[in-house]
Amino acid sequence: MTIFPHQIGDVMQLYNRVAKLKPSTLLEREDQAPGDVITISDEAKKQRVLAQAKTEVLARIRNAK
């Protein structure tokens, strides 16, 4: 594996920034960091319900034959 000088420099800069922080600050940041939030619009919900209904109806039709 090849390691380039700029990679070493980047890691050293990151280490220096993190080393200056207090451990309690790092823990507080983890607690405050929100997770990924996904919102589905009403139109998307409607399309999903219609698609699910369509597949269920088609499955019933195929099973009836």
SVG drawing of the C-alpha trace seen along z (x, -y; Angstrom):
<svg xmlns="http://www.w3.org/2000/svg" viewBox="-61 -23 66 44">
<polyline fill="none" stroke="black" stroke-width="0.4" points="0.0,0.0 1.3,-3.4 1.0,-6.4 1.5,-9.8 2.9,-12.8 -0.3,-14.8 -2.2,-12.0 0.1,-12.0 -0.3,-15.8 -4.1,-15.5 -4.0,-12.9 -1.7,-15.0 -3.9,-18.1 -7.0,-16.0 -5.1,-14.6 -4.0,-18.0 -7.5,-19.4 -9.0,-16.5 -6.2,-16.5 -7.1,-20.1 -10.7,-19.2 -11.8,-18.0 -13.2,-14.5 -16.4,-15.8 -16.9,-18.1 -16.6,-15.1 -19.3,-13.2 -21.6,-16.1 -21.3,-16.5 -22.2,-12.8 -25.4,-13.2 -26.5,-16.4 -25.8,-15.1 -29.2,-14.3 -29.6,-11.2 -30.7,-11.1 -34.2,-12.3 -36.4,-11.2 -39.7,-12.7 -42.1,-11.3 -44.5,-13.7 -48.3,-13.0 -48.1,-12.5 -45.4,-9.8 -47.4,-8.1 -50.4,-8.1 -48.4,-6.7 -47.0,-3.9 -50.5,-2.9 -51.8,-2.9 -48.9,-0.8 -49.3,1.7 -53.0,1.9 -52.4,2.5 -49.9,5.4 -52.4,7.0 -55.3,6.8 -53.1,8.2 -52.0,11.1 -55.6,11.9 -56.6,11.9 -53.7,14.2 -54.6,16.6 -58.3,16.7 -57.6,18.3"/>
</svg>
